[in-house]
């Protein structure tokens, strides 16, 4: 399969309704906000969802969630050692970092897409590894177009976690937070120079595009009920050269938003259009 030989930029618009898109563990798991009051979803959380979708599509993933694990390995080191060729490199005193990175990229799509730091402590025999892989796919944090409103609810349990001899224990109270309504946008790019190093192909790029379009499928939780988060639109720019006709910043700025309501919150309250860039076409896809 040919290596990706032209730069790609993309943008994703998604809506949130009565859900917590990305809780902040240092702030009581409240939905993340920046200093302007706009909602935020970290790039790490977005990549996690892309990995999950690729895994649902049958792809081999190195960084798997524990609740989605498809193999018997309980750590990243065990998963790496599960590949015979990588295990040999880790135990060899002459194995190269470049060889390790190439084998890892060949085995896992998330490694050749996002890159990965392999940093495993040496065992009793001195076998360890410290290898960094830079991936071609970069993703920005998602930011809401306008400031969000957060609703916090106090919740109670109907059953005690442990027997205390009392009718109710101290852990029966809790808080739950949600974004009432909001529209978020995030951007990303695929770099051809890094694609050459990891072996990232055009076929891999089309899988990333499909993962973006279906980002919130099979992502249900108590914080994100089914249907509460929805990809509304994906914009996909494919340049005609390795470096691209335009910078990613200029391409991303070509997506213009306009508020149709004084207090815009829902997707229907906004208008979106693309500022034409000569010689660069954009593919527009709706979410499922």
C-alpha positions in Angstrom: 0.0 0.0 0.0 1.5 3.4 -1.0 2.6 5.8 1.7 0.6 9.0 2.0 2.2 11.5 -0.5 0.0 14.6 0.0 -0.8 16.7 3.0 -4.3 16.5 4.5 -6.1 18.9 6.8 -9.4 18.4 8.5 -12.0 19.9 10.8 -14.8 18.4 12.8 -18.0 20.0 14.2 -19.9 18.2 16.9 -22.8 19.1 19.2 -23.3 18.3 22.8 -26.7 18.1 24.5 -27.0 17.3 28.2 -23.7 15.5 28.4 -20.2 15.8 29.9 -17.9 15.6 26.9 -14.7 15.6 28.9 -14.6 15.9 32.7 -11.8 17.6 34.5 -10.6 15.3 37.3 -8.9 18.2 39.1 -12.2 20.1 39.2 -14.7 17.6 40.5 -15.1 16.1 37.0 -16.9 19.2 35.7 -16.9 19.7 32.0 -13.6 21.4 30.9 -13.7 25.2 30.3 -11.1 27.7 29.2 -10.7 31.1 30.8 -13.3 32.6 28.3 -16.0 30.2 29.5 -15.9 28.1 26.4 -16.1 24.4 26.6 -13.0 22.3 25.9 -12.3 18.7 25.0 -8.7 17.7 25.2 -6.8 16.3 22.2 -6.0 13.2 24.4 -9.7 12.5 24.8 -10.3 12.9 21.1 -7.5 10.5 20.2 -8.9 8.0 22.6 -12.2 8.1 20.8 -10.5 7.8 17.4 -8.6 4.7 18.7 -11.8 3.2 20.0 -13.5 3.7 16.6 -10.5 2.2 14.8 -10.6 -0.7 17.2 -14.3 -1.2 16.4 -13.4 -1.3 12.7 -11.1 -4.2 13.4 -7.8 -2.4 13.5 -4.9 -3.4 15.8 -4.5 -0.8 18.6 -1.5 -0.5 20.9 -3.0 1.9 23.6 -6.2 0.1 24.4 -8.7 1.0 27.2 -9.0 -1.6 29.9 -12.7 -1.9 29.3 -12.1 -2.4 25.5 -9.1 -4.7 25.7 -9.2 -7.4 23.0 -6.2 -9.4 24.2 -4.8 -10.8 27.4 -2.1 -8.2 28.0 -2.5 -6.1 31.1 0.1 -3.5 30.3 1.7 -1.8 27.3 5.0 -3.5 28.0 3.3 -6.9 27.9 1.6 -6.0 24.6 4.9 -4.9 23.1 6.6 -8.1 24.3 3.7 -10.0 22.7 5.2 -9.2 19.3 8.1 -11.7 18.8 10.2 -9.3 16.8 9.9 -6.5 19.3 10.7 -8.9 22.2 13.9 -9.9 20.4 14.9 -6.2 20.0 14.2 -5.5 23.6 16.3 -8.4 24.7 19.1 -7.7 22.2 22.0 -5.5 23.1 22.4 -4.5 19.5 18.8 -3.8 18.6 18.2 -0.3 17.1 15.6 2.3 18.1 14.7 2.8 14.4 14.1 -0.9 14.0 11.9 -1.0 17.1 9.9 2.0 15.9 9.3 0.6 12.4 8.1 -2.8 13.8 5.8 -1.1 16.2 4.4 1.2 13.5 3.8 -1.8 11.2 1.9 -3.6 13.9 -0.4 -0.9 15.3 -2.3 1.8 13.4 -2.4 4.2 16.4 1.4 4.1 16.6 1.9 4.9 13.0 -0.9 7.5 13.2 -0.3 9.4 16.5 3.2 8.2 17.4 4.0 6.7 20.8 6.6 6.8 23.6 7.9 3.4 24.5 9.6 3.8 27.9 9.8 0.5 29.8 12.1 0.0 32.8 14.9 -2.5 32.5 14.2 -5.9 34.1 16.6 -8.0 36.2 18.5 -8.9 33.1 18.8 -5.3 32.0 16.3 -5.5 29.2 14.4 -2.2 28.7 13.6 0.2 26.0 13.2 3.9 25.5 12.0 4.8 22.0 9.9 7.7 20.8 7.9 7.6 17.6 6.5 10.8 16.1 3.2 10.2 14.3 1.9 12.2 11.3 -1.7 12.8 12.6 -2.0 15.8 14.9 -5.2 16.8 16.6 -6.1 20.1 18.3 -8.3 20.3 21.4 -12.0 20.9 20.6 -13.3 24.3 21.7 -17.0 25.4 21.8 -18.0 28.3 19.5 -19.6 30.2 22.4 -19.3 29.9 26.2 -21.2 26.9 27.6 -23.7 26.6 30.5 -23.0 23.9 33.0 -25.7 22.3 35.1 -24.7 20.5 38.3 -27.0 18.0 40.0 -26.7 16.4 43.4 -27.3 12.7 43.3 -27.8 10.0 45.9 -27.3 6.2 45.9 -30.2 3.9 46.7 -27.8 1.3 48.2 -24.8 1.7 50.4 -21.5 0.6 49.0 -20.5 -1.1 52.3 -22.4 -2.2 55.4 -22.0 0.4 58.1 -24.8 -0.6 60.5 -26.6 2.7 59.6 -29.4 3.4 57.2 -27.2 5.5 55.0 -23.5 5.8 54.8 -21.4 8.9 54.0 -20.9 7.9 50.3 -24.6 8.1 49.3 -24.2 11.7 48.1 -22.5 12.9 44.9 -22.5 15.4 42.1 -23.1 15.1 38.4 -22.3 17.8 35.8 -23.4 18.3 32.3 -23.2 20.8 29.4 -26.8 21.8 28.6 -26.1 22.6 24.9 -23.0 23.5 22.9 -21.3 23.2 19.5 -17.6 22.4 19.4 -15.0 22.4 16.7 -11.6 20.8 16.5 -9.0 20.7 13.7 -6.2 18.4 12.7 -3.6 17.7 10.0 -1.7 14.7 8.5 2.0 15.4 7.8 3.6 13.5 4.9 7.2 13.6 6.1 6.2 11.8 9.3 3.9 9.5 7.4 7.0 8.3 5.4 8.8 7.5 8.7 5.9 5.5 10.2 4.6 3.9 7.0 1.3 5.7 7.3 -0.7 5.1 4.1 -3.6 6.8 2.2 -5.7 3.8 3.3 -4.9 4.6 6.9 -6.0 8.2 6.2 -9.4 7.1 4.9 -9.8 5.0 8.1 -9.1 8.1 10.2 -11.6 10.0 8.2 -14.3 7.4 8.9 -13.4 7.3 12.6 -13.9 11.1 12.7 -17.3 10.8 11.0 -18.5 8.2 13.5 -16.5 9.5 16.5 -19.2 9.0 19.1 -20.6 5.7 18.0 -20.3 3.0 20.7 -19.2 5.7 23.2 -22.1 5.6 25.6 -21.7 6.2 29.3 -23.6 7.7 32.2 -21.9 11.0 31.4 -22.6 10.7 27.7 -26.0 9.1 27.1 -26.7 7.6 23.7 -27.3 10.4 21.2 -26.2 13.2 23.5 -23.0 13.8 21.4 -23.2 13.9 17.7 -20.7 14.6 14.8 -22.5 17.1 12.6 -19.9 17.8 9.9 -16.4 16.8 8.8 -14.4 18.9 6.5 -11.5 17.1 4.7 -8.9 19.0 2.6 -6.5 17.0 0.5 -3.6 19.1 -0.9 -1.8 18.3 -4.2 1.7 18.1 -2.8 3.6 16.9 0.2 4.0 20.3 1.8 0.5 21.5 0.7 -0.5 24.6 -1.2 -1.4 26.4 2.0 -0.4 26.3 5.7 -2.7 24.4 8.0 -3.5 27.5 9.9 -4.8 29.2 6.7 -6.8 26.1 5.8 -8.4 25.9 9.2 -9.2 29.6 9.2 -11.1 29.1 6.0 -13.9 27.5 8.0 -16.2 30.4 8.9 -18.9 30.4 11.5 -21.8 32.8 12.0 -24.3 33.1 14.8 -27.9 33.1 13.6 -29.3 33.6 17.1 -28.4 36.1 19.8 -27.7 33.3 22.2 -26.6 30.5 19.9 -26.2 27.1 21.6 -27.5 24.4 19.2 -26.1 23.4 15.8 -29.1 24.9 14.0 -28.2 28.3 15.6 -25.1 28.6 13.5 -24.2 29.0 9.8 -21.0 27.4 8.5 -19.2 28.1 5.2 -15.9 27.5 3.6 -13.8 30.4 2.3 -12.5 29.1 -1.1 -8.8 28.6 -1.5 -7.6 28.4 -5.1 -6.6 24.9 -6.2 -7.7 23.3 -2.9 -11.0 21.4 -2.8 -12.8 20.4 0.4 -14.8 17.2 0.9 -17.8 17.8 3.3 -19.3 14.8 5.1 -22.2 14.7 7.5 -22.0 12.6 10.6 -24.0 9.4 10.8 
